[in-house]
Amino acid sequence: MLYELRNKVAHNRFITYEDRQKILSKKGSMNTFIDAALKNIEEIKVTERQTIEIQEEFNSTIIEDKEKTIEKALTNVDNDESIVDIISNSESTIKKLTKYIYGHR
């Protein structure tokens, strides 16, 4: 149920009053799980191999996203944002994500 409601919200679809109430009713229990996870985040042990795998996956995702952004920019040249701006914004986002992920081990 929550997945379907999340999709409605994420894709800017209309949600009913009942949908809203369902979302709000789940908020408290979700916050409990999230708070518990955050309290224990320092207890997570990541092996060297896992760190390498995470870095490889992250780098792979960055490359894929950058390629998709460039392809999108090249096919949408008529929009207000120039290709250079799109690529620059993408690279800025990638740098921020990289700093966040690798800086917060």
Secondary structure as UniProt FT lines:
FT   HELIX           2..10
FT   TURN            11..12
FT   HELIX           17..39
FT   HELIX           41..43
FT   HELIX           48..75
FT   TURN            77..78
FT   HELIX           83..103
//
